[in-house]
């Protein structure tokens, strides 16, 4: 088992270094070794999770192609420019909302340069709003009703009579408050901009001009509005179907009434939303497939395909040994499972892949489903090593040089906001499951 685990971790580490679809295809290679070398029986690939992600990403990509994301960013720009002194508190709220609506943190890219410029123009250290804004875009993944991670968790907890609302009523307030506490901390990070030596150095070198960064106007406002409305309405219906069982269609199967499952509902509604967006806005479907949202989403699908399938096969093939060796420890200290989720997310760079890889083990160990919901924000650990795309983008957008990777790599601009937000969110989650 230890030798198999070594191959699994090696595949994950090499895949993360390769980037893009590298994580998924290295998972496939690891699965091949487990199957043909160690003789483990492959489990069923996570088809439903993959298809749900494809459906959600298709709808989000169509909204992007119709100008919906541009409209959301334009609204965010106006909000930030009207309240520049509060940019550190407002920026994480903006990126959180974007991710919550779209189900992917990659939508934050478009608003990060706005945050950087508003902070610079107001002489507020850009590291403060940028650091917590990136963390907020990650935390919102575990609060979004249509994110791949939430959908994966819902699917795995369905056997415990857990609804989508049961998850959201814990994760939404927990992550929102966690991000707010992280923002309060961020307001005091580092020296004031005018006193920062790196900024002073760049200023003296004449690297700053007085150009006013501003986004271009949305090409077709009516199309953009329609796309956002269709996408949000579809999301609302998903929440309703996920929380009110009586709304779901039911069928007689072998004399028994069977209710339509949530994966199918999410897939149907999101594909329908994508189709409606293209039809009512007269947008070319090819343009949707060429956007950044579609590209990032498909990379996530490949990652889950390979990594989750490999992880499932390893866990199922060694479940008896794993349960015997760690069951007692985890039962006495279930918070250790949260640490495992955090560490695995650092390796996998994907909340959904982390959920798909480890939550089955938590269920097999007898951890309460409500405890698993409370620890759900622990899968947001991929800020720990500063090479995730949104982290790198934030560093590059900050012309002042205050947002950076430290001398010791881990002492970077996102570490403390990320740790604070995650710990507070998990702590509140544990409190909320007692209350609710």
Steps between C-alpha positions, in 0.01 A plus 500: 500500500784740586663433162169563321453826695849610394406453134172689553674799665775499235237517225329792677824695553625453143152579361483826697841600361393425142202735534188516280367151434823353642337420834225295339717303261753421773205368700430273206861378504480438876177308446676289238774410749246414770306282256768323295787488750325465838190324370238731656155494340414844352191661648234673291626836368323810647278549195220698671738752658677549168176547308371751756819705464471486120140626517578784743812607312309495171241740640765727656700500175190599302435782746860616454467486120180709515679767707344407833830477688615831349180660630558360850858631498384843379251521787775397742733767360241772560446379856873502578566837340211659691637368831879488453581545871314174577666298224644244745153415634312525170743308276456161672123553495517553123714193424295290743178601322648429155609150602175431686296581189725336238615198701867548406773716656655573163247779439706709746773558239307778329447707813849464655659776285217734599564430868874557457454832320232638733725424798806654333312816400370538857850439644377189682747212505367271217618190686220555752195474268665266247605239757158464660317535164676189366423309822133607481475363146619164634284493814186571295549171315385317814193727525391503137201272427634419152874460564652163417609454862153565648336279240748220577441528875121503453518186287703315762279605793172426320473167680478684834189699395712817472358770273678783320358751749643294789845561353451863398351619829829396665756592235363836380503682838815318616708592194358854474590578861836328457579721201386811690733417791780444248423841346517670840844344550607605149424866572810512721738289289840656423609862487289773344557514124691830506745351754555168323863469380415297188239756394743786566764321293264454203375857533855634490571287192212671319301178456167670572300718267176686557297279266157429644415131468136450410310214343346535158123537481294186448444454125132409520341583835162332433664169403725513804208566736294217350785251538552590867125481573466156335804365685385631841143373451636152418714513816197599710301207360785264590486621861120462506507147355781410740309620807134418420464132412139539393612717206701220343342276233441141610447178307379148563789253471422133573190607692691750715490878475848631420584870518725664238846535653679832545789426259249454217310815600819708506610362162160563339457853639853615419500360147158661448634831631797477262268435207264785594791744535627417152150519348368819663829689464581355154853415616727264306558177695857483370578824682390339828736207447792738440458698823713479815214359712448199270874428483545511878188289555602228260838477673309437823299223332817323384656542846201342671483224240856384564572596861162407650491167316852419619417611856178300510678188376774534763253565784264216410787258446644577843190600697528219756863582584432875509201462732690272737800733519336843537134445594551531875718811472258678266202417720675647804629803311280552190659842441804308371292416193472875436880521504511212249255688272715814522825317420345305212359821348852645498614201295197477270437873427129418476225510762281262301780248448583517872138437596473214253827344622463523879135538604421132421766409756344736755160337445653152531667602828161593642554878519168681534377649169442829682859496622611448139293805396658709778849397385415558133686840483822311583520402132597862421867445584657552158606855586766345730755460221487824294482362147125475437395707192289759690783548751756552223262735316450717810877532546546602136216755506653688795734755338618621843665168588331475841317176410779245487652166586728534801863402536401170660231420238225429754507850653298643212217754482222240506612279788355677805172615335454144374574328831284744698204472262519120488539446876219745582271340240560148638459619862170670415390195301551282808296751702221525240448123475429504876250787458327388180 
